[in-house]
Every structure is written in structure tokens, then in C-alpha cells.
Amino acid sequence: MASNQLLCTVKLIPSNNHFIRLPNTFLASLAINISGIPVVQILLAENTSKSYFCSVGGSTTLTKEQVVEVGPSVGLENNASVLVQKPEESNVGLAVKVVVSPASLEDWQILQLNQRKVERSVLDQVRIVQPGQKLRINIDQIPLVLDVKTVEPQRVAVVLQQMTEFIIDIPDEFVNNNSFDVIDSFQEFEKKPAESKKDDDEKRLQEPPSLLSKLWRPISAIFETEVSEDFFIKENFRKEFRNLPFKGSFRVHMYESDLPYTCIIQRPADGQDNHSSFIAQLTQIPISPPSDGTSEVENEKIFVKIKVLDDQKYLKDRIYLSETLLKWKGIPLASQVFIQSIQYQEKYVENI
């Protein structure tokens, strides 16, 4: 076997990243250095046409054995026989641009909720990618799969850097999907800094219709007279808020739903509440005091839409959350949460 090639056994280790570990004694002869990143090529021993380009993140714990340690995200099976070899330098470039796409609708929904974290998570967990790769990363322990569509320069693989342009290409069928509820537009408002009315007007002219707008549009067909979309959206948006405050603690149950941020509670026994739904903040209990001693609490406030139902299958003092929301936010079943209705403010309409 050539000196720049090594037959190894794969050992899976607990890791969320794509870095591998090799015996120190072989690292110098098997890796090329691209902008300070050691890169190797891995071939399946039984099918050498299938190859993986990986960055080396350290030496193996078993320094005398021909073992390559990898995390599950790389895609290799435990105890598989692989050839680790030195790549041709002409096959590997320094990434200028990488275009990726969510692998599924669920991945697209995760992307929408974590747009600002995606690029940082990729750089923290991956250093080299190749076209056609299923890129598996984790965002706050939430698994996300991205398809690597194209890379520039056009190489077999490219090494990511801080200056790499990272573009997310969203398939049309995902953009037009309305599986997210009205609450998504409201959450986005809470995260945005205040902007002048002029800036908002200019943005509205440039941006496509909001998800909230697309959600309400089919419902407008029930009106016999023509109603402007803007009026209809604002009037219905106001109805999502309670006039009287509501607060209470509930034990968490799970139910199946395609609307991640829609939760269900049973209508109070007094029957005085005639709201069928309302927007609220949900916080996990116990509320953790901050480590720095300030008055703010560290628990994340989650904006949700609460549906109030008469159905007896939903138990008193229980709140039913979608499986997706439970996973995304790490809320345990049978734990307690506190919900508090949000009072309507006219400025919320400006975000629609």
C-alpha cells in the first residue's frame, strides 16, 4: 500500500461535528494543509468510488491502532473498513461561495426559526464540504440537514472560511407552504429593532407578501363583497388577542399538529371565556434566576397561539404542545409551563 494511503477501521464516537481523528504518526503523510486546515480523503474499502473529504480535528485516543474516529454526522458506519489517503491538492479549494438547500420541509421550518444561527453552526461543526453532500449539523441540539448544491471555485471539495459566502436556496414548494401559523410573523416582530415608518413602507414595497398575508388570503373568499387584503388581515389579526388578561400554569402533554406553534387548552369550566384562540407567551417553570443577579429571567419566552376547545379529551390544567415545538425548544413532557396572554398594541399591525 502506498505511503500516502492507510487502511483503517471506523470507530464512531459521540460528536456533533464533521471533524475526524487520526493516529498522530500518520497525520503528516496523509493530510494536505489548506489555509491551516488539515484535510484527508476517505474511501470506502468495498467501494472506492465513494469518497468523503474530511478535516482532521485531532489525534485518536488509540494512537497505536489504525483507527479513524468520526462522529455520526460524517455518515460512516461503525467498524467499516476505509482507506484514508492524501487528497490531490488540485481537487480541493478555498471556498468563495457555497449554495445549500434544506433537505426537507421540516428542515426549512427549522431554518426559518434559526436563520441567524445557521452560518455560525456550520462553521463550528464543518470545515470542508463537497457538492451533492448531505450536510448534517445541529442547531441548539436540533438536527438539521442541508443539501450542498454548488461550490465556488468548482472543485471536488472546498474548505470553508470566515469570508465564504453562504447562500441558502429555498425550493419554491417550501416557500409557498403555509404550514406555519400566524404566530411566526408575530415572533419576527418581537425580534426586530424598531424602524421608522418610512423604512417600513420602503421594505413593504420591496418584500414579497408576508406569511401572515398568505395565511389569511384563502379565507377572504367567504366574504360576498370585496374586502381589501390589508383591511381583512388587520381586522383578523386584532381578533387573535384577548381584551381581558389571561394567565395560568399548565402541565405539558403532546398532540399531533402540522402547526408547530399552536397549542391547545380546555375551556374553563365557568364557560365565561368565549375566545376560541389567542396569542400568548409561554415560559417553562421553574423560572430560572439569572446568573448575574439581574432582575431579568433567563427562561426563553416562546410566542404561541393558544386554541381554547370544549373537547373533553383535552384535560383540565393541561396544555397540549406539538411534538415539533417540544423538540425545538427542549420542553420535557409532564413539565410545567406558564402562559400569559399578550395585550394587543397597534404597532403590531405595522409588522404584517
Rosetta blueprint (number, residue, H / E / L):
1 M L
2 A L
3 S L
4 N L
5 Q E
6 L E
7 L E
8 C E
9 T E
10 V E
11 K E
12 L E
13 I L
14 P L
15 S L
16 N L
17 N L
18 H L
19 F L
20 I E
21 R E
22 L E
23 P L
24 N H
25 T H
26 F H
27 L H
28 A H
29 S H
30 L H
31 A L
32 I E
33 N E
34 I E
35 S L
36 G L
37 I E
38 P E
39 V E
40 V E
41 Q E
42 I E
43 L E
44 L E
45 A L
46 E L
47 N E
48 T E
49 S E
50 K E
51 S E
52 Y E
53 F E
54 C E
55 S E
56 V E
57 G E
58 G E
59 S E
60 T L
61 T L
62 L L
63 T L
64 K L
65 E L
66 Q L
67 V E
68 V E
69 E E
70 V E
71 G L
72 P H
73 S H
74 V H
75 G L
76 L L
77 E L
78 N L
79 N L
80 A L
81 S E
82 V E
83 L E
84 V E
85 Q E
86 K L
87 P L
88 E L
89 E H
90 S H
91 N H
92 V E
93 G E
94 L E
95 A L
96 V L
97 K E
98 V E
99 V E
100 V E
101 S E
102 P E
103 A L
104 S L
105 L H
106 E H
107 D H
108 W H
109 Q H
110 I H
111 L H
112 Q H
113 L H
114 N L
115 Q H
116 R H
117 K H
118 V H
119 E H
120 R H
121 S H
122 V H
123 L H
124 D H
125 Q H
126 V L
127 R L
128 I E
129 V E
130 Q L
131 P L
132 G L
133 Q L
134 K E
135 L E
136 R E
137 I E
138 N E
139 I E
140 D L
141 Q L
142 I E
143 P E
144 L E
145 V E
146 L E
147 D E
148 V E
149 K E
150 T E
151 V E
152 E E
153 P L
154 Q L
155 R L
156 V L
157 A E
158 V E
159 V E
160 L L
161 Q L
162 Q L
163 M L
164 T L
165 E E
166 F E
167 I E
168 I E
169 D L
170 I L
171 P L
172 D H
173 E H
174 F H
175 V H
176 N L
177 N L
178 N L
179 S L
180 F L
181 D L
182 V L
183 I H
184 D H
185 S H
186 F H
187 Q H
188 E H
189 F H
190 E H
191 K H
192 K L
193 P L
194 A L
195 E L
196 S L
197 K H
198 K H
199 D H
200 D H
201 D H
202 E H
203 K H
204 R H
205 L H
206 Q H
207 E L
208 P L
209 P L
210 S L
211 L H
212 L H
213 S H
214 K H
215 L H
216 W H
217 R H
218 P H
219 I H
220 S H
221 A H
222 I H
223 F L
224 E L
225 T L
226 E L
227 V L
228 S L
229 E H
230 D H
231 F H
232 F H
233 I H
234 K H
235 E H
236 N H
237 F H
238 R H
239 K L
240 E L
241 F L
242 R L
243 N L
244 L L
245 P L
246 F L
247 K E
248 G E
249 S E
250 F E
251 R E
252 V E
253 H E
254 M E
255 Y E
256 E L
257 S L
258 D L
259 L L
260 P L
261 Y L
262 T E
263 C E
264 I E
265 I E
266 Q E
267 R L
268 P L
269 A L
270 D L
271 G L
272 Q L
273 D L
274 N L
275 H L
276 S L
277 S E
278 F E
279 I E
280 A E
281 Q E
282 L E
283 T E
284 Q E
285 I E
286 P L
287 I L
288 S L
289 P L
290 P L
291 S L
292 D L
293 G L
294 T L
295 S L
296 E L
297 V L
298 E L
299 N L
300 E L
301 K L
302 I E
303 F E
304 V E
305 K E
306 I E
307 K E
308 V E
309 L E
310 D L
311 D L
312 Q L
313 K L
314 Y L
315 L L
316 K L
317 D L
318 R E
319 I E
320 Y E
321 L E
322 S E
323 E H
324 T H
325 L H
326 L H
327 K H
328 W H
329 K H
330 G L
331 I L
332 P L
333 L L
334 A L
335 S L
336 Q E
337 V E
338 F E
339 I E
340 Q E
341 S E
342 I L
343 Q L
344 Y L
345 Q L
346 E H
347 K H
348 Y H
349 V H
350 E H
351 N H
352 I L
